[in-house]
């Protein structure tokens, strides 16, 4: 990706290539204000789709290595965050509100970055399976309702046909039953509507890398989604079919070493999701340069075009890949 002074240039790349484009292949993106406007307030704040009532928010930490696939419940999520964890691998935080699958998993342990993402949702219910002992006080003080397997063991079960620790699943209604005051869905900064009229570059696919993980998002005009591949394999859902979403956000963030590490002395990354930075928004078969900003942890994350207009997402599920321009194991 090459960023020029004044306006950013998103250069085209060949299908299934990495996010490092060859220079000099496209004219500078126009800075004409887009015609798209955010949808009316009746759109759900997480998906932009019509809704009858706003429901409580449930966030679930989900395994994301081959041993834990296929995952169950991701198809019903409103938002899916991809976060870097130890050894350069990734784990997911799935956020549910408008839809609630009966079961979800495999549920895995919490990380410090989760606690920095959660406050923008108010005080959501947070489902996870264990955490480092020294992190437990941080979870206790965080802006969330702890419905993890220690606090709420009755909501969890071991799924036959899988092996531990990748066989722990949860019943979502039982999770929310333990958090009756969980915050209902509210504005977190997303806007939905027509794509910007200018600035998008057509893409067949787009690849994002972490030190030990690789995601490729390939546009399917038939499904009107970016279908997801991980590490060269189709990312399939336990419910059937390939995972995909109408909008993929690659949010470039600062990743550094936290105070936490595992038994192998592999340090847990701390992904900074406050402040401001650059992003790529994939929608409608195009990639758009964007800016993101989140002033405080209690505030939402806004995405704007290079000309400062709202960077509208396509209505539906949103995946947010929290990535670094130069992947590194801190």
Secondary structure, DSSP 8 states (H G I E B T S, - for coil): -EE-SSSEE-----TT--S---SSSS--------S--B--TTB-TTT--B-SS--B-EEEEE--SGGG-SBBSGGG-SEEEEEE-GGG-EEEEEEESS---SEEE-B----HHHHHHHGGGSSEEEE-S---GGGHHHHHHSSEEE-STTT-GGGEEE-TTS-TTTTEEEEHHHHHHT-TT--B----S--BBS--SSS-EE-SEEEEEETTEEEEEEEETTTTEEEEEETTEE-BBTTSSB-EESEEEEEE-EEEEEEEE-TT--EEEEEE-SEEEEEEEEETTEEEEEEEEE-STTS--EEE-TTSSB--B-SS-EEEEEE-SS----
